[in-house]
Amino acid sequence: MDPLIVRPYRPSDWPRLTAIHDAARMQELRLAGLEDAFLPLETAAERENLFGYTLQIAELAGEPAAFIAYTESEVAWLYVDPAFMRRGIGARLVRYMLDHTAARPVTLEVLAGNNPALALYRSQGFAEVETVTGSMPGNERLPVTVHVLSYGGASSLQHETGCRQRAGGQFFIRILLIKK
């Protein structure tokens, strides 16, 4: 395999990011039985503040193959082009994030049914702290269950309120849960 380079996002990456996200997101939603929840990156990036996070690209042979978006304490987005899945690229991005942040715990949510993602995060030292069911914002008619995982300590997520505050005072999580 060609050497993998992890680097910051550049605006010229946008077309590849949309292709990566849209293909991988649909695969993720299929595993969870939530295909109707699909939003293209062009819409999701704005609604879910993609550019409010640290955004890193995994580049392979000069082309983006995956991306991760995170804060000091949360992995918010991680998508690998399906053509490059199961090659260690997702693990490399998770490790990069953990090596470049100091806050602990680091938390994330994985849709129930996305067993490949659960295996990836567990292999990197994340542990499941709870499973929560609610509604997906923007698609409130759709029930969603997520596994909450934490690295380096207990989770501080506040699912009872359905959201938590992120950097910049925004209230948002990748899979926002609204308790019934």
Secondary structure as GFF3:
##gff-version 3
##sequence-region A 1 180
A	DSSP	beta_strand	4	8	.	.	.	ID=ss1
A	DSSP	three_ten_helix	11	13	.	.	.	ID=ss2
A	DSSP	alpha_helix	14	32	.	.	.	ID=ss3
A	DSSP	three_ten_helix	35	37	.	.	.	ID=ss4
A	DSSP	alpha_helix	41	47	.	.	.	ID=ss5
A	DSSP	three_ten_helix	50	52	.	.	.	ID=ss6
A	DSSP	beta_strand	54	60	.	.	.	ID=ss7
A	DSSP	beta_strand	63	70	.	.	.	ID=ss8
A	DSSP	beta_strand	75	80	.	.	.	ID=ss9
A	DSSP	three_ten_helix	82	84	.	.	.	ID=ss10
A	DSSP	alpha_helix	89	99	.	.	.	ID=ss11
A	DSSP	beta_strand	106	111	.	.	.	ID=ss12
A	DSSP	alpha_helix	115	123	.	.	.	ID=ss13
A	DSSP	beta_strand	127	136	.	.	.	ID=ss14
A	DSSP	beta_strand	139	151	.	.	.	ID=ss15
A	DSSP	three_ten_helix	159	161	.	.	.	ID=ss16
A	DSSP	three_ten_helix	167	169	.	.	.	ID=ss17
###
